[in-house]
Amino acid sequence: MSAGSRICFKYSRCRASLLLEPTTLRVERADREARMQLPSENLLRFASFPKGPTSWRLDWFGDVAFPDAAQRRRQPSIFVYLSPVDEKAINEVASLLSPEVTQSGWAQRGCWISVGALPLLRIGDIWRDGQLHLRPDYQLETFVDLQIDGDTTTLVKAGLNKDEQGFLLPLAEHPWHRKCTHSYCLEVALGGNRRMLIPCMEMIRFYFGSSSKLINRLFTPPLAAEALYTKAEFDHSKGRLILDLAEGMSGASAADIGRIHRDPLAWRAAKLMGASLLKMTPGAEATFPQAVFPFEGKTTLVAAGKWLSYAGVENATFIVFNLRSCSYPFPFRSLRYEVRQPIAQSSANVGWSEQLTSVRKSSRRRTATGSQDLDLVERDPSKSLATRILPMRDAPRFRDLLHKPVWKQALLPNPLGSESGPPTPDISQLSTGKPDREHRIRSVDLTIAVASPQPPPDFLQTTIKRLKRLRRLDMTLLTASEHDGWTVPITMLCDVNGEIDPHLFIVEPHGKSRLRRVCAFGLRAKHRRYCLLLIEASPVYRQRSAVGAEEVWEIIDRVASDFLSRGADQYSQSSLRESVALE
């Protein structure tokens, strides 16, 4: 293999599952102090948002339409309502919950934002000069063991006077929705004549807003499975799902698409948002999407919002500003997927080369994520410019995914650390949606990432250094994850009695146990293919396996069993050079 050949890396996302003990329904009150979180990647400036030093609160989501077909005709836009915030009260949760903080909504103004930007928009967030400034917690609540089904959830309008006993959203306590009382919310029964009210646009953002690409597809009805994936295989005995994503679909949405494929209720929820726009009354002044949960059963939800009164009873309705986490499990144990788009378009992948070389050649190449002056504009992007993937960090939404690896491919140049292509022109204007014009506006896919890529963990450092010196190998990193960018947790193997071997765990300095990590490299020289696995241990456990018809996770299971059978510390310590001597 020539030195100019490319190196292929597989990227996976691996997250862990939070086990919850069955309990009766209860509401746990979080600390009422304002907990502000300054975004760690505040790169984008929304060109349509108010400019200047004044802080603006995102109040509500309005209707969906094509407001200016001359400028944007390939995707619809959402009308977003914002109000100026009293700067003196911005760090006090009690003041932020008061209608007075935004002058009772009378100074409220609105603007059109493309639906592809929805992953970054949350009710209650504070914006300044078009950039995200603060994300207050407001009243942060945990609702344990909520029963979600057709009997406990109901689609209602924001301005509903329920049973003529009172408004679910009384304007005296919540004036921020006053201009779109016909927008839809999902009412969730809490028992005891209490309820949770979730704006439907927030439901869409939380459960399907993993990427601009997925949101755009869902808002382009009628929805067909082929628009999301072209092939799917599922191993029922092992719970392993394989997906070939549709062309241009973002890998950041692989888990969401996996749920849509496997669960008919998730498919129903995905179709509803677009279908609800089609069935609206012709000639209506505004069109509002509807949304439901992508599952039925018990779940624990964490949400930020505000308690409101109903029919004279205090704290009877909890209006959700934004959902934070959901415990309901995804219908697979692991997911491997393929993408059909040039990986070089992804700004996230540039980071792998920089980590392996420890050299940032910013003078030779700048990417969208490296710029500090990016404007998201409301015009269709250019057809002649490559799409950029711009990952934005957020806390894990679905705890169930934390122990479920999700794999994909990424490409890097060979040798490791070399440039992946010609310099990329620095373009400051970005736009979500399908390219349609010839403007100097780059298409961008805004994706939600749990963490940024990290340097290799200590137990891989020696291996990485030696791999960098091997120039005649085609190498594939098979276990990159959102946890550290390189490894996944070792499989939980049980014996015939269902007991888990304690050698699978490592006790950290603070006394907490965690699963060992494993890293896998695919190696190819001439006509031979191998898989090199490294298990976190002292010394590091290494084993090379010939690659046949086995999937990567099957090789990991087999090598992990061998690791345990050797007592977790009696194994070959052959050098890496011996392990990868393929010629």
Backbone torsions as a table, in degrees:
resi	resn	phi	psi	omega
1	MET	NA	132.8	-176.4
2	SER	-72.6	158.9	179.9
3	ALA	-66.1	-18.5	-178.8
4	GLY	-88.5	0.3	-179.8
5	SER	-68.7	160.6	-178.3
6	ARG	-95.3	155.5	176.9
7	ILE	-106.6	134.0	-177.3
8	CYS	-103.9	128.4	176.5
9	PHE	-115.7	138.9	171.1
10	LYS	-97.6	138.3	-177.7
11	TYR	-113.5	134.5	176.7
12	SER	-132.0	155.6	173.9
13	ARG	-111.8	130.6	-179.2
14	CYS	-131.6	126.8	-177.2
15	ARG	-132.3	169.2	-174.8
16	ALA	-114.5	157.7	-175.1
17	SER	-99.8	139.1	179.1
18	LEU	-101.8	115.0	-178.4
19	LEU	-86.6	127.7	-176.8
20	LEU	-113.6	130.9	177.1
21	GLU	-71.6	137.9	177.1
22	PRO	-61.4	128.0	179.0
23	THR	-140.5	169.0	173.5
24	THR	-76.6	159.8	-178.8
25	LEU	-60.7	131.3	175.8
26	ARG	-151.2	159.8	176.8
27	VAL	-114.7	121.2	179.2
28	GLU	-99.0	121.4	-179.4
29	ARG	-81.8	125.3	176.1
30	ALA	-84.0	170.7	178.6
31	ASP	-57.2	133.1	-176.3
32	ARG	-82.4	-3.8	178.0
33	GLU	-69.8	145.2	178.4
34	ALA	-68.1	126.3	177.9
35	ARG	-115.7	93.4	-175.9
36	MET	-84.8	141.0	179.9
37	GLN	-125.7	111.7	177.1
38	LEU	-77.1	123.6	-178.9
39	PRO	-56.6	138.4	-178.3
40	SER	-81.6	-17.5	179.4
41	GLU	-129.0	71.1	-178.2
42	ASN	-90.6	78.1	-172.8
43	LEU	-102.9	-34.9	-171.5
44	LEU	-87.1	143.6	170.5
45	ARG	-117.9	121.4	178.3
46	PHE	-77.9	111.8	-173.9
47	ALA	-64.1	-25.3	-177.8
48	SER	-85.5	-13.7	-179.5
49	PHE	-75.9	158.5	179.6
50	PRO	-58.1	140.8	180.0
51	LYS	-100.0	159.5	178.9
52	GLY	109.6	-179.7	-173.9
53	PRO	-80.1	-8.2	-178.7
54	THR	-69.3	139.0	176.4
55	SER	-87.3	138.8	-178.5
56	TRP	-125.8	135.4	177.8
57	ARG	-96.0	132.3	175.0
58	LEU	-76.9	112.7	-170.8
59	ASP	-88.6	-44.6	-170.0
60	TRP	-166.1	160.2	173.2
61	PHE	-102.1	131.5	179.8
62	GLY	-97.3	-139.3	-174.1
63	ASP	-85.1	171.5	179.6
64	VAL	-116.8	133.8	-176.9
65	ALA	-162.8	177.1	169.2
66	PHE	-107.2	86.3	-171.4
67	PRO	-71.0	-26.8	-177.1
68	ASP	-145.7	86.0	-176.3
69	ALA	-65.3	-19.2	179.0
70	ALA	-70.5	-30.7	-178.4
71	GLN	-101.2	-34.7	-178.2
72	ARG	-141.3	111.8	-176.6
73	ARG	-126.0	-0.9	-177.4
74	ARG	-100.2	-8.4	176.0
75	GLN	-155.2	149.7	179.4
76	PRO	-77.1	174.6	179.5
77	SER	-127.9	158.6	177.4
78	ILE	-108.4	139.6	174.3
79	PHE	-88.3	118.6	-174.8
80	VAL	-107.4	132.2	179.5
81	TYR	-100.2	134.4	178.5
82	LEU	-133.8	150.5	176.9
83	SER	-132.4	143.6	176.5
84	PRO	-67.4	143.2	-176.0
85	VAL	-110.3	139.5	174.9
86	ASP	-65.9	115.9	-175.9
87	GLU	-61.0	-29.5	-178.1
88	LYS	-69.3	-23.7	-175.2
89	ALA	-104.1	5.1	-168.8
90	ILE	-68.5	-22.1	-178.7
91	ASN	-105.5	13.7	179.5
92	GLU	-119.2	118.8	-174.7
93	VAL	-63.4	-37.8	-179.5
94	ALA	-63.0	-38.2	179.4
95	SER	-71.7	-38.5	179.8
96	LEU	-65.5	-28.9	179.6
97	LEU	-78.8	-14.2	-178.4
98	SER	-83.6	137.3	175.9
99	PRO	-58.5	-24.5	-177.2
100	GLU	-66.4	-21.6	-176.2
101	VAL	-66.3	-24.0	178.0
102	THR	-115.0	30.1	177.5
103	GLN	55.8	40.6	176.2
104	SER	57.1	23.3	174.7
105	GLY	81.4	-3.1	-177.1
106	TRP	-69.9	-24.3	178.4
107	ALA	-93.4	12.0	-177.2
108	GLN	-63.5	141.2	175.6
109	ARG	-137.8	165.3	-176.8
110	GLY	-135.2	164.0	177.4
111	CYS	-154.8	157.5	178.7
112	TRP	-88.8	131.2	177.4
113	ILE	-129.5	135.1	-178.9
114	SER	-61.1	146.3	-177.2
115	VAL	-61.7	-26.2	179.7
116	GLY	-65.0	-15.8	178.0
117	ALA	-87.9	-3.0	-175.6
118	LEU	-55.9	-35.4	179.3
119	PRO	-53.6	-24.6	-176.7
120	LEU	-101.7	0.8	-174.5
121	LEU	-107.2	124.9	178.1
122	ARG	-134.9	136.1	175.2
123	ILE	-59.8	135.6	179.4
124	GLY	96.0	-16.2	179.2
125	ASP	-68.2	150.2	-179.9
126	ILE	-105.1	126.2	-179.0
127	TRP	-115.5	148.2	177.9
128	ARG	-143.3	126.2	-178.7
129	ASP	53.4	39.1	176.7
130	GLY	80.1	0.3	-179.1
131	GLN	-116.8	148.0	178.0
132	LEU	-65.1	126.6	-174.3
133	HIS	-110.7	-49.0	-178.1
134	LEU	-141.4	150.5	173.6
135	ARG	-126.4	85.8	-179.0
136	PRO	-67.2	152.6	175.6
137	ASP	-84.9	-20.3	-175.2
138	TYR	52.8	-128.7	172.9
139	GLN	-97.6	108.0	-176.8
140	LEU	-93.6	120.1	-173.6
141	GLU	-125.0	148.1	173.3
142	THR	-115.3	119.5	179.7
143	PHE	-105.8	109.6	-170.2
144	VAL	-91.9	135.9	174.5
145	ASP	53.6	49.3	174.0
146	LEU	-72.7	133.8	175.3
147	GLN	-88.7	120.2	-178.5
148	ILE	-111.4	115.9	175.2
149	ASP	-165.0	-173.4	-177.6
150	GLY	-66.5	-21.3	-179.4
151	ASP	-85.7	-24.7	-175.3
152	THR	-103.6	-7.8	-179.4
153	THR	-123.9	142.2	-178.4
154	THR	-144.5	134.8	173.2
155	LEU	-78.2	126.6	-179.9
156	VAL	-135.5	163.0	175.2
157	LYS	-90.9	148.9	-175.2
158	ALA	-60.2	-26.9	-178.3
159	GLY	-98.1	20.1	-175.7
160	LEU	-67.9	132.1	168.4
161	ASN	-97.3	95.3	-168.7
162	LYS	-69.8	120.1	178.8
163	ASP	52.8	26.3	179.8
164	GLU	58.9	22.4	179.6
165	GLN	-101.3	-14.8	-179.5
166	GLY	156.4	158.5	179.6
167	PHE	-79.0	137.8	177.3
168	LEU	-63.9	-34.0	176.6
169	LEU	-120.0	84.6	-178.9
170	PRO	-64.4	129.3	-176.1
171	LEU	-62.1	-28.6	-179.8
172	ALA	-65.4	-27.5	-179.3
173	GLU	-105.4	-25.1	-177.9
174	HIS	-141.7	83.5	-177.1
175	PRO	-85.2	-4.4	-167.6
176	TRP	-73.8	-12.0	179.7
177	HIS	-103.9	7.7	-168.5
178	ARG	-58.6	-28.2	-176.7
179	LYS	-90.6	-0.8	178.1
180	CYS	-145.1	59.5	-179.7
181	THR	-70.0	-10.3	178.0
182	HIS	-93.5	0.4	174.9
183	SER	-69.1	157.4	-173.3
184	TYR	-97.6	145.6	171.8
185	CYS	-129.5	158.8	173.9
186	LEU	-105.3	119.2	179.0
187	GLU	-90.1	127.5	179.2
188	VAL	-116.8	121.0	-178.5
189	ALA	-70.3	131.4	177.5
190	LEU	-104.7	-9.0	-175.5
191	GLY	90.5	154.5	178.9
192	GLY	66.2	32.0	-179.5
193	ASN	60.2	32.3	173.5
194	ARG	-116.1	159.9	-176.8
195	ARG	-154.0	159.5	170.2
196	MET	-109.9	138.3	-179.5
197	LEU	-120.6	118.7	-177.3
198	ILE	-116.5	117.8	175.6
199	PRO	-56.3	137.4	-175.8
200	CYS	-62.1	-34.2	177.4
201	MET	-65.3	-31.5	175.5
202	GLU	-69.9	-38.2	175.2
203	MET	-58.3	-44.7	-179.1
204	ILE	-65.2	-44.8	180.0
205	ARG	-59.8	-45.7	-173.5
206	PHE	-72.3	-46.9	-172.8
207	TYR	-87.8	-19.5	-177.7
208	PHE	-131.9	1.3	-176.2
209	GLY	-88.7	40.0	178.7
210	SER	-77.2	-18.6	178.3
211	SER	-159.8	155.7	174.9
212	SER	-62.6	-37.0	-177.3
213	LYS	-60.6	-45.4	-178.7
214	LEU	-67.5	-44.6	179.0
215	ILE	-58.0	-44.0	179.9
216	ASN	-60.4	-41.9	-179.8
217	ARG	-65.5	-40.4	-177.0
218	LEU	-70.3	-26.3	178.5
219	PHE	-93.9	16.0	176.2
220	THR	-121.0	76.3	-176.9
221	PRO	-75.3	161.2	-3.0
222	PRO	-78.1	145.6	-176.4
223	LEU	-84.5	131.6	174.5
224	ALA	-120.5	148.0	-179.3
225	ALA	-58.1	-34.1	-178.5
226	GLU	-64.0	-19.2	177.4
227	ALA	-75.1	-16.5	-178.3
228	LEU	-107.3	-42.1	-179.9
229	TYR	-151.9	154.4	-177.6
230	THR	-107.1	-17.4	-179.3
231	LYS	-153.4	141.9	178.7
232	ALA	-145.0	134.7	175.4
233	GLU	-132.3	140.4	-178.6
234	PHE	-135.5	127.2	176.1
235	ASP	-93.8	103.6	-175.4
236	HIS	-65.5	-32.7	-177.1
237	SER	-69.9	-32.2	-177.3
238	LYS	-111.2	-6.4	178.2
239	GLY	69.0	28.5	-176.2
240	ARG	-103.8	128.6	-176.0
241	LEU	-112.3	136.6	176.2
242	ILE	-121.2	127.5	-178.3
243	LEU	-128.5	138.2	165.1
244	ASP	-104.7	109.7	-176.6
245	LEU	-71.8	152.0	178.2
246	ALA	-64.6	156.4	-178.0
247	GLU	-56.9	129.9	178.9
248	GLY	84.1	-8.7	-179.1
249	MET	-73.7	139.9	-176.0
250	SER	-77.2	135.8	175.6
251	GLY	-66.7	-21.5	177.8
252	ALA	-62.8	-19.4	-179.0
253	SER	-101.4	11.4	-176.3
254	ALA	-58.4	-43.6	-179.3
255	ALA	-65.2	-41.5	177.9
256	ASP	-63.1	-41.5	178.9
257	ILE	-68.4	-35.6	175.3
258	GLY	-60.1	-40.4	177.5
259	ARG	-68.1	-40.9	178.6
260	ILE	-59.7	-40.1	179.6
261	HIS	-69.0	-42.0	-171.3
262	ARG	-85.3	-26.1	-173.4
263	ASP	-116.3	116.2	178.7
264	PRO	-57.8	-29.9	178.8
265	LEU	-70.8	-34.6	175.8
266	ALA	-69.2	-37.5	176.5
267	TRP	-63.9	-40.8	177.1
268	ARG	-61.8	-43.6	-179.8
269	ALA	-65.4	-38.4	180.0
270	ALA	-66.8	-38.7	-179.2
271	LYS	-73.9	-29.5	-172.4
272	LEU	-62.2	-40.8	-173.3
273	MET	-62.0	-40.0	176.8
274	GLY	-78.8	-40.8	-179.2
275	ALA	-64.1	-33.1	-179.4
276	SER	-67.2	-27.0	176.6
277	LEU	-73.5	-33.6	-178.9
278	LEU	-72.9	-30.4	-174.3
279	LYS	-91.5	4.2	178.2
280	MET	-65.8	155.2	-178.0
281	THR	-63.3	126.3	177.8
282	PRO	-58.2	138.9	179.5
283	GLY	86.0	-2.1	178.9
284	ALA	-65.0	146.3	-176.6
285	GLU	-69.1	-31.7	-177.6
286	ALA	-142.4	148.4	-179.9
287	THR	-120.4	122.6	-177.8
288	PHE	-117.3	132.6	179.6
289	PRO	-75.2	155.9	174.7
290	GLN	-111.2	157.9	-179.4
291	ALA	-154.2	149.8	175.7
292	VAL	-135.5	171.3	177.2
293	PHE	-68.3	146.2	178.5
294	PRO	-85.2	25.6	-178.8
295	PHE	-165.1	170.9	169.2
296	GLU	-134.6	141.1	-177.7
297	GLY	139.8	-167.0	-178.6
298	LYS	-89.6	138.4	177.2
299	THR	-148.5	159.4	172.8
300	THR	-111.4	124.5	-178.2
301	LEU	-111.6	139.5	170.1
302	VAL	-112.7	129.0	-175.2
303	ALA	-144.0	148.6	172.3
304	ALA	-104.7	136.6	-178.6
305	GLY	-177.8	-143.2	-176.2
306	LYS	-150.6	137.1	174.3
307	TRP	-81.2	135.4	179.3
308	LEU	-125.1	161.7	177.1
309	SER	-87.7	160.5	175.2
310	TYR	-148.8	127.9	179.3
311	ALA	53.3	39.2	177.5
312	GLY	82.1	1.4	-179.2
313	VAL	-103.8	124.5	-179.8
314	GLU	-71.4	153.5	175.6
315	ASN	51.4	45.9	-179.3
316	ALA	-100.6	-25.1	-179.4
317	THR	-128.6	126.7	175.1
318	PHE	-103.6	110.2	177.3
319	ILE	-86.1	122.1	-177.7
320	VAL	-83.6	122.0	171.1
321	PHE	-80.7	-46.6	175.8
322	ASN	-155.3	139.8	176.1
323	LEU	-79.9	145.3	-179.1
324	ARG	-111.3	-41.6	179.9
325	SER	-155.3	156.5	179.9
326	CYS	-140.6	132.3	-173.5
327	SER	-93.3	-5.8	-174.6
328	TYR	-63.0	134.1	-174.5
329	PRO	-74.0	150.7	173.6
330	PHE	-81.7	149.8	-172.8
331	PRO	-83.4	44.7	173.4
332	PHE	-160.6	159.8	177.6
333	ARG	-95.4	-29.8	177.6
334	SER	-155.5	160.5	-175.1
335	LEU	-143.0	125.4	170.8
336	ARG	-115.2	133.6	-176.7
337	TYR	-141.0	161.5	177.6
338	GLU	-122.6	146.3	177.6
339	VAL	-111.9	150.0	179.3
340	ARG	-115.9	74.1	176.9
341	GLN	-163.6	153.9	179.4
342	PRO	-61.8	119.3	-178.1
343	ILE	-66.1	-24.7	179.6
344	ALA	-63.0	-15.1	178.2
345	GLN	-73.6	-17.3	-173.8
346	SER	-85.9	120.1	177.1
347	SER	-67.0	-25.5	-179.9
348	ALA	-64.9	-33.9	-176.6
349	ASN	-72.7	-23.4	177.7
350	VAL	-59.2	-31.8	-177.0
351	GLY	-62.0	-30.1	-179.3
352	TRP	-63.7	-43.4	179.8
353	SER	-63.5	-40.0	-179.3
354	GLU	-65.8	-35.9	-180.0
355	GLN	-68.7	-39.2	-176.6
356	LEU	-71.8	-28.5	-179.4
357	THR	-97.4	-19.6	-175.1
358	SER	57.8	24.7	178.7
359	VAL	-128.1	124.5	177.8
360	ARG	-100.8	106.1	-175.6
361	LYS	-92.2	61.8	-176.0
362	SER	-67.6	-23.6	-179.7
363	SER	-72.5	-21.2	-178.2
364	ARG	-98.8	-27.6	-178.2
365	ARG	-149.6	131.0	175.1
366	ARG	-118.5	142.3	-179.7
367	THR	-116.8	173.2	-178.5
368	ALA	-61.3	-36.1	-178.0
369	THR	-75.3	-15.2	-179.5
370	GLY	-86.4	-13.5	-178.6
371	SER	-83.0	145.0	178.3
372	GLN	-105.8	10.8	-176.2
373	ASP	-137.6	71.8	-177.1
374	LEU	-110.3	127.3	179.1
375	ASP	-110.0	127.9	174.4
376	LEU	-92.4	111.0	-173.0
377	VAL	-105.7	159.1	-177.6
378	GLU	-98.4	62.5	175.7
379	ARG	-142.0	151.8	177.1
380	ASP	-63.7	138.7	-178.7
381	PRO	-75.5	171.7	-177.5
382	SER	-78.4	146.6	175.8
383	LYS	-81.6	-17.4	-174.3
384	SER	-95.4	-1.4	-179.4
385	LEU	-112.0	138.7	179.8
386	ALA	-66.5	145.0	178.1
387	THR	-73.0	141.0	174.2
388	ARG	-106.1	144.3	173.2
389	ILE	-103.3	121.0	-177.1
390	LEU	-115.1	96.7	-179.4
391	PRO	-76.6	136.2	177.3
392	MET	-118.1	130.6	-175.5
393	ARG	-75.8	141.8	177.4
394	ASP	-153.0	160.6	177.0
395	ALA	-69.0	151.6	179.3
396	PRO	-58.0	129.9	179.2
397	ARG	-87.2	-34.9	-172.9
398	PHE	-121.3	100.4	-176.4
399	ARG	-60.7	-28.0	-178.6
400	ASP	-60.7	-27.5	-176.5
401	LEU	-81.3	-7.1	-174.6
402	LEU	-67.9	-21.8	176.8
403	HIS	-113.9	16.3	-178.8
404	LYS	-116.6	104.3	-177.4
405	PRO	-66.8	139.9	176.2
406	VAL	-127.7	119.9	-169.2
407	TRP	-111.1	146.3	170.4
408	LYS	-149.2	173.2	179.0
409	GLN	-99.6	148.7	170.7
410	ALA	-142.8	153.7	-177.4
411	LEU	-114.9	143.6	175.9
412	LEU	-133.8	159.0	178.3
413	PRO	-73.4	164.5	175.8
414	ASN	-124.3	130.5	3.4
415	PRO	-74.3	167.8	-178.7
416	LEU	-55.9	133.9	176.5
417	GLY	93.8	-7.0	178.1
418	SER	-78.0	166.0	-178.9
419	GLU	-68.0	142.0	-176.2
420	SER	-90.2	-2.2	180.0
421	GLY	168.0	-176.7	179.9
422	PRO	-67.3	162.7	179.2
423	PRO	-56.5	139.9	179.2
424	THR	-92.8	125.9	178.7
425	PRO	-58.5	139.0	-178.9
426	ASP	-85.7	108.8	-178.6
427	ILE	-118.0	123.4	-172.7
428	SER	-88.5	-15.4	-179.2
429	GLN	-98.9	126.3	-179.1
430	LEU	-123.0	157.6	178.2
431	SER	-154.0	139.1	175.9
432	THR	-83.5	164.4	177.6
433	GLY	106.2	173.1	-178.0
434	LYS	-76.1	129.8	179.8
435	PRO	-58.5	140.8	-176.4
436	ASP	-149.1	-10.6	-172.1
437	ARG	-122.1	-172.7	177.6
438	GLU	-120.4	17.1	177.8
439	HIS	-69.2	164.5	173.5
440	ARG	-84.7	60.7	179.3
441	ILE	-126.6	121.4	-177.0
442	ARG	-87.4	136.4	173.9
443	SER	-69.9	138.3	-178.9
444	VAL	-132.0	141.3	173.7
445	ASP	-108.9	108.6	179.0
446	LEU	-83.0	117.7	-177.3
447	THR	-119.3	154.6	179.1
448	ILE	-100.1	122.3	-179.9
449	ALA	-119.8	140.8	179.4
450	VAL	-72.7	-33.8	-178.8
451	ALA	-155.2	162.9	175.0
452	SER	-86.4	153.8	176.6
453	PRO	-55.6	139.7	-177.3
454	GLN	-114.7	161.8	173.0
455	PRO	-60.6	158.6	179.8
456	PRO	-59.2	142.4	175.7
457	PRO	-63.3	162.0	-172.9
458	ASP	-56.3	-39.1	-174.0
459	PHE	-72.4	-5.8	177.5
460	LEU	-105.6	-7.3	-171.5
461	GLN	-57.9	-47.1	-178.7
462	THR	-63.9	-42.4	179.6
463	THR	-62.1	-45.6	-179.2
464	ILE	-61.0	-43.1	-179.1
465	LYS	-61.9	-39.2	-179.5
466	ARG	-75.1	-35.6	177.4
467	LEU	-63.0	-33.4	-179.3
468	LYS	-63.6	-22.0	-178.6
469	ARG	-89.9	-6.5	-178.8
470	LEU	-96.3	110.4	-170.8
471	ARG	-103.2	-5.1	-177.5
472	ARG	-111.3	27.7	179.2
473	LEU	-119.5	140.7	168.3
474	ASP	-92.3	117.3	-173.0
475	MET	-117.1	140.9	-179.8
476	THR	-126.7	119.4	173.6
477	LEU	-82.7	117.0	-170.6
478	LEU	-97.6	-7.3	-169.1
479	THR	-132.5	32.6	176.2
480	ALA	-69.2	143.3	-175.5
481	SER	-144.9	167.8	176.9
482	GLU	-75.4	-13.1	-179.9
483	HIS	-68.1	-53.6	-179.8
484	ASP	-140.0	0.1	178.3
485	GLY	87.2	-5.3	-172.9
486	TRP	-133.8	-28.0	-169.8
487	THR	-131.1	164.9	172.7
488	VAL	-127.1	159.4	177.0
489	PRO	-67.4	142.1	178.3
490	ILE	-64.9	148.0	-176.3
491	THR	-63.6	139.5	175.5
492	MET	-76.6	98.5	-179.4
493	LEU	-93.7	133.1	-179.4
494	CYS	-112.8	150.1	174.5
495	ASP	-84.9	-172.8	-176.1
496	VAL	-63.3	-21.9	178.9
497	ASN	-92.2	4.1	179.2
498	GLY	79.5	12.2	-179.3
499	GLU	-90.7	141.9	-179.7
500	ILE	-93.6	129.7	-179.3
501	ASP	-63.9	127.0	-178.6
502	PRO	-65.3	-18.3	178.9
503	HIS	-69.1	-11.4	176.9
504	LEU	-73.2	-13.6	-173.9
505	PHE	-109.0	154.6	173.2
506	ILE	-120.7	134.4	177.5
507	VAL	-93.1	117.7	-178.1
508	GLU	-80.1	166.1	-176.0
509	PRO	-54.6	-33.6	-178.9
510	HIS	-81.3	3.5	174.7
511	GLY	95.3	-6.7	-179.0
512	LYS	-87.4	138.7	179.6
513	SER	-90.7	147.2	175.0
514	ARG	-144.6	160.4	177.9
515	LEU	-69.8	144.0	173.3
516	ARG	-62.8	154.2	177.2
517	ARG	-100.4	151.6	178.6
518	VAL	-131.9	142.3	177.9
519	CYS	-123.8	139.1	179.8
520	ALA	-128.3	132.4	174.1
521	PHE	-116.4	132.3	170.2
522	GLY	-90.3	128.5	-176.4
523	LEU	-121.8	137.7	-179.9
524	ARG	-142.1	128.3	176.0
525	ALA	-138.1	126.0	-175.8
526	LYS	56.8	-117.3	-175.8
527	HIS	-110.4	15.3	-178.4
528	ARG	-114.1	141.6	-177.6
529	ARG	-127.5	136.1	179.9
530	TYR	-136.7	162.6	173.9
531	CYS	-123.3	121.3	178.1
532	LEU	-101.9	119.1	-179.3
533	LEU	-110.8	140.4	176.8
534	LEU	-128.1	122.2	178.9
535	ILE	-104.4	134.9	-179.4
536	GLU	-62.5	112.3	179.7
537	ALA	-161.0	176.0	177.9
538	SER	-129.4	105.3	-2.1
539	PRO	-73.2	171.3	-177.2
540	VAL	-64.5	135.7	177.1
541	TYR	-88.3	122.9	179.9
542	ARG	-122.3	141.5	174.3
543	GLN	-150.2	135.0	177.0
544	ARG	-103.5	134.2	179.7
545	SER	-128.6	141.6	174.2
546	ALA	-69.3	140.8	-179.1
547	VAL	-93.6	122.5	176.3
548	GLY	-123.5	-122.4	-179.5
549	ALA	-89.3	-3.6	-177.1
550	GLU	-69.0	145.7	169.5
551	GLU	-79.5	160.9	-178.8
552	VAL	-57.6	-43.6	-177.2
553	TRP	-66.1	-27.0	177.0
554	GLU	-71.3	-37.4	176.5
555	ILE	-65.5	-42.0	179.2
556	ILE	-62.1	-42.7	178.4
557	ASP	-59.5	-44.7	-177.2
558	ARG	-66.6	-44.6	-179.5
559	VAL	-68.0	-35.6	177.3
560	ALA	-64.3	-38.8	177.1
561	SER	-63.5	-40.3	177.8
562	ASP	-65.2	-40.1	177.7
563	PHE	-58.0	-43.0	-179.3
564	LEU	-73.0	-37.0	-177.9
565	SER	-67.0	-23.3	178.1
566	ARG	-88.7	9.5	178.3
567	GLY	80.1	14.9	176.1
568	ALA	66.8	-2.2	178.8
569	ASP	-143.7	2.6	177.0
570	GLN	-113.3	95.0	-176.8
571	TYR	-153.7	167.3	-179.4
572	SER	-65.3	136.3	177.5
573	GLN	-113.5	35.8	179.9
574	SER	-59.8	151.8	-175.9
575	SER	-70.8	159.1	177.9
576	LEU	-61.3	-36.2	-178.9
577	ARG	-60.9	-38.9	176.7
578	GLU	-68.5	-36.8	-176.7
579	SER	-66.8	-30.3	-175.0
580	VAL	-113.3	18.7	178.1
581	ALA	-77.1	87.9	-171.8
582	LEU	-96.7	-12.8	-173.9
583	GLU	-88.2	NA	NA
